[in-house]
């Protein structure tokens, strides 16, 4: 099922693992990074993303992990975040996002698709309505419900500025309150 502007939400139920997969066009030769900002009821927070090699941990805090850093889109599996549904009651909110690390000026020709899979269903979010110059996107917001994890399509676009990174702009809009420092990836 596609999550769209007209049908933007779903309820995730069941136990196990929620998977969020990002794939994009190999022809774009772009390096996209999938990430997740995590905030828990005790006030602890983390950002799981390739930049800074903060790949998380599924079995321990923050109960979110990222499998790899696909730097070209050539990996058929793309990049996949895994979120432990066993710990969903500890989360205040989780925000899944993507940003262009290098190789593209915006998302318009990248063919990005996010597939969210859980024991209770599969949902797809297409990243095909990017405005010119957008370098990042808040894809989906997950918040605890009554025995559920409520999923809401966001697809909110941002453009990095010299004084503010993609992650900082997204954070400011969603109120995580993290402190961000500049970073680079090690050479390929």
Order of alpha helices (4+ residues) and beta strands (2+ residues): beta-beta-beta-beta-beta-beta-beta-beta-beta-beta-beta-beta-alpha
